[in-house]
Amino acid sequence: MAGFNPITLRAVDNTNKQLFEYSVPFASEITALQVMEQAFVLAQTHTTSDPFLFTLEYYGYSQSVPYPGYLGYEVESIAGLPSNSQFYWELLVNGVASSSGANTTYPNPGSTVTWQYTAIPSAPANLSRRAELVQKRHAGRA
């Protein structure tokens, strides 16, 4: 796959402050989760064994009528900022919210994968159906 543009990975907090940015070589069928894992490994150095930390939670399948199907992995925290009742980590590819999880989102060559620490709106109708379901499941685990 030589000649393909790399994928940019970045994370930004709720004030739009960039927490980090890395470049990952494009690979066929690479997922957003694998982009994060690759960025972590590529950024490791002798003096920086943990360039950034993140945690995941597996949400499996949904039996919900509005959003039936596979939910997969969701990021629960990045750089110490946790998903909670006020914020969640929204996955965007080229500035567009993903309708799938970290392990089922496939960025193209040259894409920018962004994890945005996003405030949960007071009106759940402002969330996508998928995000609303993940937030309900998350709240049920807390």
C-alpha positions in Angstrom: 0.0 0.0 0.0 2.9 2.3 -0.5 2.0 5.8 -1.6 -1.2 6.0 0.4 -1.5 9.0 2.6 -1.2 8.3 6.3 -4.1 8.6 8.7 -4.0 11.4 11.3 -5.2 10.6 14.8 -6.0 13.4 17.2 -7.9 13.9 20.5 -9.4 17.2 21.6 -11.0 18.1 24.9 -14.3 19.9 25.4 -12.7 23.3 24.9 -11.3 22.1 21.5 -7.8 22.0 23.0 -5.7 19.4 21.2 -4.5 16.7 23.6 -2.3 14.9 21.0 -1.9 14.3 17.3 -0.1 11.4 15.6 0.3 10.1 12.1 -0.3 6.4 11.3 0.6 4.6 8.0 -2.6 3.6 6.1 -3.2 -0.2 6.0 -6.0 -1.9 4.2 -9.0 -2.5 6.4 -7.5 -0.6 9.4 -10.1 0.4 12.0 -10.2 3.5 14.1 -9.3 1.4 17.1 -6.3 0.0 15.3 -5.3 3.5 14.4 -5.2 4.4 18.1 -3.3 1.2 18.9 -0.7 1.9 16.1 -0.3 5.5 17.2 0.4 4.4 20.8 3.0 1.9 19.7 4.7 4.3 17.2 4.8 7.1 19.7 6.5 5.0 22.4 10.1 5.8 23.1 12.7 4.7 25.6 11.7 7.7 27.8 8.0 7.7 27.1 6.6 4.3 27.4 3.0 5.6 27.6 2.6 8.4 25.1 -1.2 8.6 25.9 -3.5 6.4 27.8 -7.0 5.3 26.8 -9.5 2.7 28.0 -12.2 0.9 26.1 -15.5 -0.8 27.0 -17.2 -3.5 24.9 -20.9 -2.9 24.3 -21.6 -5.9 22.1 -25.0 -6.0 20.5 -28.1 -3.9 21.0 -31.6 -5.3 21.1 -33.1 -1.8 21.0 -35.7 -1.3 18.3 -34.4 2.2 17.3 -30.9 0.9 16.9 -30.6 -2.9 16.7 -27.2 -4.4 15.9 -23.6 -4.4 16.8 -22.3 -1.6 19.0 -18.7 -2.9 19.5 -16.0 -1.0 21.4 -16.4 2.5 22.7 -13.6 4.7 24.2 -14.3 5.3 27.9 -11.4 7.6 28.6 -8.4 9.3 26.9 -5.7 11.2 28.8 -7.6 10.8 32.1 -10.8 12.4 30.8 -13.6 9.8 31.4 -16.9 9.3 29.7 -19.5 10.1 32.4 -23.0 11.6 32.8 -21.8 14.9 31.4 -19.3 14.0 28.6 -18.5 11.2 26.2 -15.8 10.5 23.6 -17.3 11.1 20.1 -15.6 9.5 17.2 -15.3 11.7 14.1 -13.8 10.8 10.7 -12.9 13.9 8.6 -15.1 16.0 10.9 -18.2 13.7 10.6 -19.6 11.8 13.5 -19.2 8.0 13.0 -22.3 5.9 13.1 -20.3 2.9 14.2 -17.9 2.0 17.0 -14.1 2.2 17.1 -13.6 -1.4 15.9 -16.0 -1.0 12.9 -15.1 2.4 11.6 -12.7 2.2 8.6 -11.0 5.4 7.8 -9.7 5.9 4.2 -6.1 6.9 3.3 -5.4 10.5 4.3 -8.4 10.6 6.8 -8.3 12.4 10.1 -9.7 10.4 13.0 -10.7 12.6 15.9 -11.8 11.7 19.4 -13.8 14.7 20.6 -14.6 15.0 24.3 -18.2 16.1 23.8 -20.8 17.4 26.3 -23.9 15.2 26.5 -26.8 17.5 25.5 -29.6 18.0 28.0 -32.1 16.8 25.4 -31.2 13.2 24.4 -32.9 13.7 21.1 -29.8 15.8 20.1 -27.7 12.7 20.2 -27.6 10.2 17.4 -29.6 7.1 18.1 -26.4 5.0 18.5 -24.8 7.6 20.9 -28.0 7.8 22.9 -28.1 4.0 23.3 -24.5 3.8 24.3 -25.0 6.6 26.8 -28.0 4.8 28.3 -26.0 1.6 28.6 -23.1 3.5 30.1 -25.3 5.1 32.7 -26.7 1.7 33.6 -23.2 0.4 34.4 -22.3 3.4 36.6 
